């Protein structure tokens, strides 16, 4: 016997428009179109209208997770092809390599932040040394 379908289950099966998906995931329409052009997602098309199904949204979740982890779209496309529905499939080696990449980027950002803070502090001290107001 089939289990009864709840209103929440039924609403999850209803395709969403590009605007609804963009709003739900906090991305732009342009981003969704770009991912489609790169063949990362493939919403249903009715003329110019795009309709996103549950599977499209699941793929988008994986894409955004991959971006958050710093992977390129080409890498994400490959990782999604290996996904098992429980997230991105990464080997221990891939995890370690990405950790090293992100740590290197973080060191670069830390250096850039320190330089900017120094510039900011220097620009604040200069007017005070000259007897000028900082608010001028």
N, C-alpha and C positions, 0 to 999 in steps of 0.2 A: 504494500500500500504506500502511495506517495505521501510525503509529509506535506502538511498544508503550507502554502506560500503566504508569507506575511507581507504587509505593505512595504516594509523595508527591503525584503528580498525582491519584490517586484520593481521597486524604484531603482535598485541596482542594475536591473536588466534593461532599463530604459536608456537608449543611447543619449549622449549629451552633445550639445553643440560645442563648437570651438571656443566660444565665449565662456560657456559654463566650465569647460575644462581648464581654460586659462585662469579663471577666477579661483577654482577649487585648488589648483596646484601653484598658484602665485607666479605664473609665467605669462609672457606676452603672447599675443596671437602670432606675432612674427616668429617667436621661438618655436611654437607648435608647427607652423608652416615649414620652418627650416628643418626641424626633425623629420618631417614628412618628406621633404626634398632629399634628405640624406638617407631615406628609407629605414629610419629607426622606428617609425610608427606608420601605420597604414589605416587611417580611419575610413569608414565607408564614405563614398562620395556620391552625392546626388546633384549633378551639375556642379555649381560652385559651393554647395553646402557640404560641410564635413560633419559626420556623426561619429562620435567616439564611444566604443563599447567598453565593457568591463576589462577585456583583455588589453585594449589600447591603453587604458588608464593604468593597468598593472605594469605594462612596458614603460610607460612614462615615469612611473614611480622608480623603476630600475634605472632609467636614464638619469633621472635627477639625483639618485643615490650615487651613481657613477661619477657624475659631475662634481658632486659634493666631495667625493673622495679624490678628486683631482685627475681623473682619467680623461683622455681625449675621446672625442666622439667615435673615432675609429676603434679605439680599445673597447669602448662601451658596446659598440655593435658586436664585437667578437664575444665579449662577456655575456651579453644578453642571449646570444645564440647558444651559450652553454648553461644558461640559467635554468634552475629546476623549479621555479615558482616560489622558492624560499629565499630569494635574494640573488645577488651576483655570485657566481661561482669563481672564487679566486683560490689559486694554489697558495701554499705557504710562501713559496718563492715570490709570487706576484705581490702578496701582501707586504713582504719584507722590502721588495724593490720600491713599492709605492710609499711605504713608510719612509724610506731613505730619501726619495724624491721630495716628499712633503717636508721632511726635516730640513733639507737643503733650502727649499723655498722659504721656510720659516726663518732660517738664519738670515737669508737675504732680506726678508721683511723686517726682522729685528734691527738689522744694520740701517735700513732705510728709515725706520721710525726713530732710531737714536739720532741720525743726522738731522731729520726734520725737527725733532725736539730741541736739538742744539741750535738750529737756525732760529727757531721760535724764541728761545731763551735769549739768544744774542740780539734779536731785533727788539726785544722788550727792554733789555739792559741799556742799549745805545741811547734811547731818548732820556733815560734817567741820568746817565752819565753827563749828558749835555744840558741837564736842568730843564728838559722839555717834558711835557705831559705825554703819557702813552696814548691818551684818548684823542689826540689832535688829528 
